[in-house]
Amino acid sequence: MDSTNEKILLGIITFLFGLIYFMISPLVEGLASLFFYVKKNIDYGKARTYGSLGYTVVGIFIGGVFRLCR
């Protein structure tokens, strides 16, 4: 395969991944919220908020570690 064909193939694969991912993502979010509420009686919004907060804190921490190590 030459470079042009590989780029076209990569574009097609990326398009199909995006198409499938964005069609399934709302379904997964809905099922997760039902699971948290029905099985565990946990507020899904709070769980997402704390998860985002934790992700941010870890990102800042890792960024600080990389900055000190260079």
Secondary structure, 3 states (H helix, E strand, C coil): CCHHHHHHHHHHHHHHHHHHHHHHHHHHHHHHHHHHHHHHCCCHHHHHHHHHHHHHHHHHHHHHHHHHHC
